[in-house]
Amino acid sequence: RYRITEKPYDIFSFGAEHTLFYQASVTYAQLFENTERHELWLFTRVAGVTWEFIYSADEGKTWSEPVVIPPAYDYYVTNNDRVIRLSSGRLLIPAGEHASALENGRVVHFGPGIGRYFYSDDDGAHWAEGETPVAITSPHARGGFQEPGVLETRDGLLWGWGRTTLGVQYETFSRD
């Protein structure tokens, strides 16, 4: 559910409540403003495993049909404010994959986290998974590489990081 306002700093100016309908529960909703296209983009995890992307070109009055961001398997975590647009225009989503086991439709086991990166070069119409996942091979890192984030440095280097169960953050770098 959400409300629209013409005055974002005036909490009393919000209009009527609107509802987005999904066939299953929605978590990790992330709203992203595309200032180049004058659109609102919404990334959500649906039914615990499937990531979807929708957009609005009219300030949230109507929304596009959902685009599924592959893959739609296992359990993925993307923390708030982690979807970024690179200087090349590419959209990048860092996600922590946790291999999972299901019983009667419920997750009963999570494996250690593996960093996966999903990208789109056409403003979200199509998505692909990066070729190189990030994993921690230490037997002491029971939780693996969790809750990854990424940012682009001034010289175009991608600097990624992830939480571990080792008491430190791990970092990773990429030029592509």
Phi and psi in degrees as a GROMACS rama.xvg file:
@    title "Ramachandran Plot"
@    xaxis  label "Phi"
@    yaxis  label "Psi"
@TYPE xy
-156.741  164.528  TYR-2
-129.663  153.499  ARG-3
-113.077  142.916  ILE-4
-138.37  152.279  THR-5
-91.5975  -14.1161  GLU-6
-124.468  87.153  LYS-7
-60.0362  -18.7856  PRO-8
-99.4235  5.01005  TYR-9
-112.515  100.487  ASP-10
-67.9114  -11.2897  ILE-11
-93.2322  -0.223896  PHE-12
-99.5913  6.58162  SER-13
-70.3314  141.664  PHE-14
-84.4938  -158.264  GLY-15
-65.0925  155.649  ALA-16
-77.9417  137.585  GLU-17
-115.104  155.428  HIS-18
-129.825  132.703  THR-19
-94.8523  129.455  LEU-20
-99.2666  128.252  PHE-21
-122.804  155.127  TYR-22
-80.477  -9.64666  GLN-23
-149.034  179.425  ALA-24
-66.5791  149.76  SER-25
-121.794  132.793  VAL-26
-134.971  169.81  THR-27
52.754  42.3187  TYR-28
-68.7305  130.677  ALA-29
-130.448  121.205  GLN-30
-97.6741  133.338  LEU-31
-132.706  129.229  PHE-32
-95.5822  120.634  GLU-33
-94.1539  97.1614  ASN-34
-71.5002  -24.69  THR-35
-70.0258  -38.9918  GLU-36
-101.16  -1.20192  ARG-37
55.092  52.059  HIS-38
-132.421  155.181  GLU-39
-101.304  133.597  LEU-40
-116.528  136.22  TRP-41
-124.672  123.395  LEU-42
-109.344  129.832  PHE-43
-139.409  153.168  THR-44
-101.232  126.585  ARG-45
-113.429  135.044  VAL-46
58.4187  27.5861  ALA-47
82.72  -17.7083  GLY-48
-133.258  -32.0386  VAL-49
-90.5816  127.891  THR-50
-94.3498  135.744  TRP-51
-129.381  154.081  GLU-52
-128.313  129.286  PHE-53
-132.904  161.535  ILE-54
-141.473  159.802  TYR-55
-129.562  130.233  SER-56
-99.8497  3.36642  ALA-57
-129.906  42.5482  ASP-58
60.5662  32.3347  GLU-59
91.413  4.45835  GLY-60
-71.4103  -39.4035  LYS-61
-134.432  160.008  THR-62
-132.597  151.769  TRP-63
-70.4466  170.833  SER-64
-70.3794  149.003  GLU-65
-70.9571  144.929  PRO-66
-110.154  125.264  VAL-67
-79.6717  131.331  VAL-68
-94.2952  114.267  ILE-69
-71.3688  160.272  PRO-70
-86.5814  163.377  PRO-71
-108.768  55.3484  ALA-72
-140.731  163.876  TYR-73
59.6933  -172.766  ASP-74
-112.031  119.308  TYR-75
-114.99  140.525  TYR-76
-120.84  125.573  VAL-77
-126.368  115.751  THR-78
-71.9225  164.812  ASN-79
-58.4752  145.791  ASN-80
61.7718  35.4564  ASP-81
-107.953  -16.8358  ARG-82
-72.6647  126.763  VAL-83
-130.527  158.843  ILE-84
-110.137  126.228  ARG-85
-81.6166  166.561  LEU-86
-61.4709  -22.7853  SER-87
-76.8399  -10.9243  SER-88
99.2596  -14.1241  GLY-89
-64.2987  138.111  ARG-90
-90.6438  138.923  LEU-91
-133.991  130.152  LEU-92
-120.761  111.577  ILE-93
-82.1673  134.66  PRO-94
-138.714  144.895  ALA-95
-98.4357  115.353  GLY-96
-90.0191  133.404  GLU-97
-124.344  107.014  HIS-98
-54.8513  135.167  ALA-99
-131.742  156.793  SER-100
-115.934  137.307  ALA-101
-111.742  142.968  LEU-102
-134.691  123.214  GLU-103
52.8968  39.1602  ASN-104
78.7158  4.99232  GLY-105
-115.527  141.774  ARG-106
-72.6397  126.185  VAL-107
-117.312  -8.50279  VAL-108
-152.46  137.19  HIS-109
-117.51  134.123  PHE-110
-85.9513  173.934  GLY-111
-63.7231  150.66  PRO-112
-69.5388  142.352  GLY-113
-127.386  129.459  ILE-114
-75.0534  125.187  GLY-115
-124.918  149.381  ARG-116
-130.245  125.025  TYR-117
-110.93  142.198  PHE-118
-140.49  157.579  TYR-119
-137.957  131.811  SER-120
-104.819  6.78361  ASP-121
-130.942  42.3718  ASP-122
56.0927  38.2507  ASP-123
92.2773  -1.26074  GLY-124
-67.963  -35.1133  ALA-125
-137.484  146.541  HIS-126
-128.935  149.685  TRP-127
-139.08  160.559  ALA-128
-99.4316  135.765  GLU-129
-59.2535  154.87  GLY-130
-75.0978  -26.8638  GLU-131
-117.348  107.94  THR-132
-75.097  163.377  PRO-133
-113.893  123.154  VAL-134
-133.805  151.881  ALA-135
-103.37  124.359  ILE-136
-93.3787  -3.28253  THR-137
-66.5007  132.472  SER-138
-66.9857  -14.0687  PRO-139
-84.6004  -11.3729  HIS-140
-93.8482  71.1468  ALA-141
-59.0094  -32.4741  ARG-142
-86.7457  -10.9749  GLY-143
72.5926  -148.975  GLY-144
-100.154  107.971  PHE-145
-117.665  155.995  GLN-146
48.0577  53.3296  GLU-147
-67.3215  152.752  PRO-148
-135.49  167.281  GLY-149
-153.835  147.234  VAL-150
-142.118  161.121  LEU-151
-104.666  126.913  GLU-152
-79.4095  169.277  THR-153
-57.2854  -31.8844  ARG-154
-91.0675  10.3186  ASP-155
90.93  0.607182  GLY-156
-72.4234  136.573  LEU-157
-93.0581  122.927  LEU-158
-110.817  114.122  TRP-159
-108.768  156.586  GLY-160
-146.337  160.758  TRP-161
-154.575  150.205  GLY-162
-78.1128  147.969  ARG-163
-131.024  172.794  THR-164
-96.7268  15.3337  THR-165
-96.041  1.55659  LEU-166
85.0421  8.43013  GLY-167
-138.712  160.195  VAL-168
-86.7312  141.444  GLN-169
-99.8898  150.563  TYR-170
-127.6  157.397  GLU-171
-145.794  155.391  THR-172
-133.336  150.313  PHE-173
-150.021  145.641  SER-174
-101.206  -7.38888  ARG-175
